[in-house]
Amino acid sequence: MIASGTKTAGCGLGFLPNPKGRLKDQFHEVARFRHLSPRTEESYWGWVVRFLKFHRQKATPHPLPGRDEEGIKSGGWRHPRDLSPADLSAFLSHLASSKNVAASTQNQALNALIFLYREVLNQHVAEIGAFERAKRPARLPEVLARDEIKRLLSALEPEFALPIRLLYGTGLRLMELLRLRVKDVDFERGQIIVRGGKGAKDRVTMLPESLRTALQEHLQRVKLVHEQDLKAGLGAVWMPEGLGRKYPSAAREWPWQYVFPAKSIAIDPADGIRRRHHLKEDTLQRAVKVAAARAKLVKKVTPHTLRHSFATHLLENGTDLRTLQDLLGHKDVSTTQIYTHVMVKPGIGVRSPLDL
């Protein structure tokens, strides 16, 4: 057992999932109640599955009593309640020693398991004990030179040029761009508001002046598509559960529509409703990869490379670290400081001995 089962403060007392549901259903029920982002929910559940697979035993002739109804069938599976703090330590050590994961990955696994026990199973997590810490060092980010950025942007397919230029011009993460709503583009103030970014934080970044007209024209075309969807009895975009209940008509209103909607209507697997979602991640990932090949760039280029390049180029232009930290949405300035290691530092007066 992780603990004696005594419920304590901070152990999910605000919500109890359906006791007759499967573990997976209970987990997703609590995750939605706690307003985890879909990506965090998916990632956390993935770690729970890996944890259970790691401790799977050989099939036993006697099923664990009371476990089948929660989805942990006999045949070697052990329910999380039957695992100890030492079992958590063993799994976390395995990630570091055998899987060679980064420290951030190991921390995410730990957070996922703590969420499982505290919030879903309502069990106090006892002292986990010592486990091997991941030691894989953080890598320097891949950054494109300004000329490489120009070559990449020039090689883009026209239909993807605007969103990818916005990635570089704003420093947004890919999902922050794709989830951007019309109401969060402020043309009057030249700003883009990022809602619920990493760490569930809001922040503001700049709207590149060079993209203002192109973005306004793009939104005019998107609005025509939205009006056609409304005439067809559709046009309702996905809304966070709380906002959807509070403003039931907002899903069909123009300000809540995605800036970069998908080309087609699809059935949302979460609720079975037909709606137009935003562009898929892999659509822009492929577009960047194809453009990088056309531009004959030898560096590995992804949409996130544009965020790294945005940060580095701003530092080179004299932007201070604190301002850059706010633009990027970093919790700690030490995260932002990594870009000082890859920026070009003119005038430092140091030359290679080969050039002397």
RAMOLIN-V524865 format. One record per pair of residues at least 6 apart in sequence whose C-alpha atoms are under 8 Angstrom apart, sorted by the first residue. I is the first residue (numbers start at 1). GAP is how many residues later the second one is. D is the distance in whole Angstrom. If there is no record, write none. Layout:
# RAMOLIN-V524865
I:GAP:D + I:GAP:D
This chain:
# RAMOLIN-V524865
1:80:5 + 1:81:5 + 1:82:5 + 1:83:5 + 1:84:8 + 2:79:6 + 2:80:7 + 2:81:6 + 2:82:5 + 2:83:6 + 2:121:7 + 2:122:7 + 2:123:6 + 2:124:6 + 3:120:6 + 3:121:6 + 3:122:6 + 3:123:6 + 4:119:8 + 4:120:8 + 5:117:7 + 5:118:5 + 5:119:7 + 6:117:7 + 6:118:7 + 7:6:8 + 7:115:6 + 7:116:6 + 7:117:7 + 8:115:8 + 8:116:7 + 10:108:7 + 11:107:4 + 11:108:6 + 11:111:5 + 11:112:6 + 11:113:6 + 12:106:6 + 12:107:4 + 12:108:7 + 12:110:6 + 13:106:8 + 13:109:7 + 15:15:7 + 15:18:8 + 16:14:8 + 16:104:7 + 16:106:8 + 17:9:5 + 17:10:8 + 17:12:6 + 17:13:6 + 17:103:7 + 18:8:6 + 19:7:8 + 20:49:7 + 20:50:7 + 21:48:7 + 21:49:6 + 21:50:8 + 22:47:7 + 22:48:4 + 22:49:5 + 22:50:8 + 23:47:5 + 23:48:6 + 23:49:7 + 24:21:8 + 24:47:8 + 26:94:7 + 27:18:8 + 27:89:7 + 27:93:6 + 28:13:7 + 30:89:7 + 30:90:6 + 31:10:6 + 44:64:8 + 44:65:7 + 44:67:8 + 44:68:5 + 44:69:8 + 45:67:7 + 47:62:6 + 47:65:6 + 47:66:7 + 48:64:7 + 48:65:6 + 48:68:8 + 51:40:7 + 52:25:7 + 52:26:7 + 52:27:8 + 52:28:7 + 53:24:8 + 54:37:7 + 55:22:8 + 55:23:7 + 55:32:8 + 56:20:5 + 56:21:5 + 56:22:6 + 57:18:8 + 57:19:4 + 57:20:6 + 57:21:7 + 58:17:7 + 58:18:5 + 59:15:7 + 59:16:4 + 59:17:4 + 59:18:8 + 60:14:7 + 60:15:6 + 60:16:6 + 61:14:8 + 62:12:7 + 63:10:7 + 63:11:5 + 63:12:8 + 64:10:7 + 67:6:7 + 67:12:7 + 68:6:7 + 72:6:7 + 72:7:6 + 80:37:8 + 81:40:8 + 85:40:8 + 85:41:7 + 85:42:7 + 85:43:5 + 85:44:7 + 86:42:6 + 86:43:7 + 88:40:7 + 89:39:6 + 89:40:7 + 89:41:7 + 89:42:5 + 90:41:7 + 92:14:7 + 92:17:8 + 92:18:7 + 92:39:6 + 92:40:7 + 92:41:8 + 93:38:5 + 93:39:5 + 93:40:7 + 93:41:8 + 94:38:8 + 95:6:6 + 95:11:7 + 95:39:8 + 96:6:8 + 96:10:7 + 96:36:6 + 96:37:6 + 96:38:5 + 96:39:7 + 97:35:7 + 97:37:8 + 100:34:7 + 100:36:7 + 101:33:6 + 101:35:7 + 102:32:6 + 102:33:7 + 102:34:5 + 102:35:7 + 102:36:7 + 103:30:7 + 103:31:5 + 103:32:6 + 103:33:7 + 103:34:8 + 106:27:8 + 106:28:7 + 114:11:7 + 117:6:5 + 117:7:7 + 117:8:7 + 118:6:6 + 118:7:7 + 140:198:7 + 140:199:8 + 140:201:8 + 140:202:7 + 141:164:8 + 141:167:6 + 141:198:8 + 141:201:8 + 142:157:8 + 142:158:7 + 142:159:8 + 142:163:6 + 142:166:7 + 142:167:8 + 143:162:6 + 143:163:8 + 143:165:6 + 143:166:5 + 143:169:7 + 143:199:8 + 144:155:8 + 144:161:7 + 144:162:8 + 144:165:6 + 145:164:8 + 146:167:8 + 148:149:7 + 151:144:6 + 152:136:8 + 152:139:6 + 152:140:6 + 152:142:8 + 152:143:6 + 152:145:8 + 153:8:7 + 153:11:8 + 153:12:7 + 153:138:8 + 155:136:5 + 155:137:7 + 155:139:6 + 155:140:6 + 156:131:7 + 156:132:7 + 156:134:8 + 156:135:5 + 157:130:7 + 157:134:8 + 160:124:7 + 160:127:7 + 162:49:8 + 162:52:7 + 162:53:7 + 163:14:8 + 163:97:8 + 164:120:7 + 164:124:8 + 164:139:8 + 166:6:8 + 166:42:8 + 166:45:8 + 167:6:7 + 167:7:7 + 167:10:7 + 167:136:7 + 167:139:6 + 167:140:7 + 168:138:5 + 168:139:6 + 168:141:7 + 168:142:6 + 169:38:8 + 169:39:6 + 169:141:7 + 170:35:6 + 170:36:6 + 170:37:7 + 170:38:7 + 170:137:8 + 170:140:7 + 171:34:8 + 171:135:7 + 171:136:4 + 171:137:8 + 171:139:6 + 171:140:7 + 171:156:7 + 171:157:6 + 172:135:6 + 172:156:7 + 173:130:8 + 173:131:7 + 173:134:7 + 174:107:7 + 174:129:6 + 174:130:7 + 175:106:7 + 176:18:7 + 176:19:8 + 176:21:6 + 178:80:8 + 178:81:8 + 178:82:6 + 178:100:6 + 178:101:6 + 178:102:8 + 178:103:8 + 179:79:6 + 179:80:8 + 179:99:7 + 180:14:7 + 180:15:8 + 180:78:6 + 180:79:6 + 180:80:8 + 181:74:7 + 181:75:5 + 181:76:5 + 181:77:4 + 181:78:5 + 182:37:8 + 182:72:7 + 182:73:5 + 182:74:6 + 182:75:6 + 182:76:6 + 182:77:5 + 183:72:5 + 183:73:6 + 184:8:6 + 184:9:5 + 184:10:7 + 185:6:6 + 185:7:5 + 185:8:7 + 185:22:8 + 186:6:6 + 186:7:8 + 186:21:8 + 187:20:8 + 187:25:7 + 190:16:6 + 190:17:5 + 190:18:7 + 190:19:7 + 191:13:7 + 191:14:6 + 191:15:5 + 191:16:5 + 192:12:6 + 192:13:5 + 192:14:6 + 192:15:6 + 193:9:7 + 193:10:6 + 193:11:5 + 193:12:7 + 194:8:5 + 194:9:5 + 194:10:6 + 194:11:8 + 195:6:7 + 195:7:5 + 195:8:7 + 196:6:5 + 197:6:8 + 197:132:8 + 198:131:8 + 201:128:8 + 203:123:7 + 203:124:7 + 203:126:7 + 204:122:8 + 204:123:7 + 205:122:5 + 205:123:8 + 219:40:7 + 222:37:8 + 222:38:8 + 222:39:8 + 223:31:7 + 226:9:6 + 226:28:8 + 227:8:7 + 229:6:5 + 230:6:8 + 230:22:8 + 234:40:8 + 234:41:7 + 235:16:8 + 235:17:5 + 235:40:7 + 235:41:7 + 236:15:5 + 236:16:4 + 236:17:8 + 236:39:6 + 236:40:8 + 237:14:5 + 237:15:6 + 237:19:7 + 237:20:6 + 237:21:8 + 237:38:6 + 237:39:6 + 237:40:7 + 238:13:7 + 238:37:8 + 238:39:7 + 239:12:6 + 244:6:7 + 244:7:7 + 250:6:7 + 251:6:8 + 258:19:8 + 258:20:6 + 259:19:8 + 260:18:6 + 260:19:6 + 261:15:7 + 261:16:6 + 261:17:4 + 261:18:5 + 262:14:6 + 262:15:6 + 262:16:5 + 262:17:4 + 262:18:7 + 263:13:8 + 263:16:8 + 264:12:6 + 265:9:6 + 265:10:5 + 265:11:5 + 265:12:7 + 266:8:5 + 266:9:6 + 266:10:6 + 266:11:7 + 267:6:5 + 267:7:4 + 267:8:6 + 268:6:6 + 268:7:7 + 284:19:7 + 285:17:6 + 285:18:6 + 288:13:7 + 288:14:6 + 288:15:6 + 289:12:7 + 289:13:7 + 292:9:7 + 308:31:8 + 311:13:7 + 311:17:8 + 311:28:7 + 312:27:6 + 312:28:7 + 312:30:7 + 312:31:5 + 313:30:7 + 314:10:8 + 315:6:7 + 315:9:8 + 315:24:8 + 315:25:7 + 315:28:7 + 316:27:6 + 316:28:6 + 316:29:7 + 321:12:7 + 321:15:7 + 321:16:7 + 322:11:7 + 324:12:7 + 325:6:8 + 325:7:8 + 325:8:6 + 325:11:6 + 330:6:7
